[in-house]
Amino acid sequence: METTTSEVQIIEVKDRELSGPGAMRLLQEWDSLLRLAPRLTIVDLSRVRFIDSLAVSCLLRLARQATGRSRLVLVGLSRYARTVAEVTHLDEIVEIAEDVAAAKALAAAA
C-alpha cells in the first residue's frame, strides 16, 4: 500500500485480492493517516480484482471513522468490486469515483 502526504491522502492497494491480511494492512494504513487529519482520503482499488466480506467490513469501518474527520472516496473499482459494493450497499455509505482525478473533483465541488 502506498500513501501520499498532504491534505489529500491516497492509499493505493497493490494486492489483487483485498482480503484477510490485505484488509488488515489497509486498516493499519488508515489508522496512521487519521493522525494527519487529511481533508480527503482516497482508497485506490484499481488493482484489486477480488474483495471478501472482511474487506467490506474494513471499508465500512473506514467510512464510519471518516465521518466528521476526512472525506473518504473509493476509486478504481473493478466490475466485480463495484457489484460487491452495490450488493452490500457499501456504495450508499462510501463515495465511489472512477479515478483519483474524479475523486478530487468531487471533493472540490463540495
C-alpha positions as CSV (number, residue, x, y, z in Angstrom):
1,M,0.0,0.0,0.0
2,E,1.2,3.5,-0.8
3,T,0.2,6.9,0.5
4,T,0.9,10.4,-0.4
5,T,1.3,13.1,2.3
6,S,-0.7,16.3,2.0
7,E,-4.3,17.4,2.6
8,V,-5.2,14.7,0.2
9,Q,-4.1,11.2,1.2
10,I,-4.1,8.3,-1.3
11,I,-3.9,4.8,-0.2
12,E,-3.0,2.6,-3.1
13,V,-3.9,-1.1,-2.5
14,K,-1.4,-3.0,-4.5
15,D,-2.8,-6.5,-3.9
16,R,-5.0,-8.2,-6.5
17,E,-7.2,-9.5,-3.6
18,L,-8.4,-7.4,-0.7
19,S,-9.0,-10.0,2.0
20,G,-7.6,-11.1,5.3
21,P,-4.0,-9.7,5.6
22,G,-4.6,-7.0,2.9
23,A,-7.6,-5.7,4.7
24,M,-5.7,-5.6,8.0
25,R,-2.9,-3.6,6.2
26,L,-5.5,-1.2,4.9
27,L,-6.8,-0.7,8.5
28,Q,-3.3,-0.1,9.8
29,E,-2.6,2.4,7.0
30,W,-5.9,4.2,7.7
31,D,-5.1,4.5,11.4
32,S,-1.8,6.1,10.6
33,L,-3.5,8.6,8.2
34,L,-6.1,9.7,10.7
35,R,-3.4,11.2,12.8
36,L,-2.5,13.5,9.9
37,A,-6.2,14.7,9.7
38,P,-6.4,14.8,5.9
39,R,-9.3,16.6,4.3
40,L,-9.7,13.9,1.7
41,T,-8.7,10.2,1.8
42,I,-8.8,8.3,-1.5
43,V,-8.5,4.5,-1.5
44,D,-7.3,3.3,-4.9
45,L,-8.6,-0.2,-5.6
46,S,-7.7,-0.2,-9.3
47,R,-5.5,-3.3,-8.9
48,V,-8.0,-5.2,-6.8
49,R,-10.0,-7.9,-8.5
50,F,-11.5,-9.7,-5.5
51,I,-13.0,-8.3,-2.3
52,D,-14.1,-10.6,0.5
53,S,-16.5,-9.9,3.4
54,L,-13.6,-8.9,5.8
55,A,-12.6,-6.3,3.3
56,V,-16.1,-4.9,3.1
57,S,-16.2,-4.7,6.9
58,C,-12.9,-2.9,6.9
59,L,-14.2,-0.4,4.3
60,L,-17.3,0.2,6.4
61,R,-15.1,0.8,9.4
62,L,-13.1,3.4,7.4
63,A,-16.4,5.1,6.4
64,R,-17.6,5.3,10.0
65,Q,-14.3,6.6,11.2
66,A,-14.1,9.2,8.4
67,T,-17.3,10.8,9.3
68,G,-16.5,14.3,10.5
69,R,-12.8,13.8,10.1
70,S,-11.9,13.1,6.5
71,R,-13.9,12.6,3.3
72,L,-13.4,9.0,2.1
73,V,-13.7,8.1,-1.6
74,L,-13.0,4.7,-3.2
75,V,-11.7,4.8,-6.7
76,G,-10.8,2.3,-9.5
77,L,-13.3,-0.4,-8.6
78,S,-13.4,-3.4,-10.9
79,R,-16.7,-4.6,-12.2
80,Y,-16.7,-7.3,-9.5
81,A,-15.8,-4.9,-6.7
82,R,-18.5,-2.5,-7.9
83,T,-21.0,-5.3,-7.8
84,V,-19.9,-6.2,-4.2
85,A,-20.3,-2.6,-3.3
86,E,-23.8,-2.5,-4.7
87,V,-24.9,-5.8,-3.2
88,T,-23.6,-4.9,0.3
89,H,-24.9,-1.3,0.0
90,L,-21.3,-0.1,0.6
91,D,-21.9,2.3,-2.3
92,E,-24.7,4.0,-0.3
93,I,-22.2,4.7,2.6
94,V,-18.9,5.4,0.9
95,E,-18.4,7.7,-2.1
96,I,-17.2,5.9,-5.2
97,A,-15.4,7.6,-8.2
98,E,-13.9,6.3,-11.4
99,D,-10.4,7.5,-10.6
100,V,-8.3,9.8,-8.4
101,A,-9.0,12.9,-10.6
102,A,-12.7,12.3,-10.3
103,A,-12.4,11.9,-6.5
104,K,-10.5,15.2,-6.2
105,A,-13.2,16.9,-8.4
106,L,-15.9,15.5,-6.1
107,A,-14.2,16.9,-3.1
108,A,-13.6,20.3,-4.7
109,A,-17.2,20.6,-5.7
110,A,-18.4,20.1,-2.1
